[in-house]
Amino acid sequence: MLRQVMIPSKENSTISIPPEFYGREVEIIVFPSETQVLKVEKKLPHYIGLDMSGFQFNRDEINAR
């Protein structure tokens, strides 16, 4: 069994089917969900105490050997 909850952003969306379903008859049912899916935004904890406001990433400096 496969259950996938998604919020389509356009008219055509794609659902990935697991390999064990290949070659078998499957039934696809699409209906609007009554529950609301909440996205949780991951943030760094405030207790770390790092001020990254002036940080500039320098790719050349990182790759220099």
PyMOL commands that set and color helices and strands:
alter all, ss='L'
color gray80, all
select helices_A, chain A and resi 19-21+46-48+59-63
alter helices_A, ss='H'
color red, helices_A
deselect
rebuild
show_as cartoon
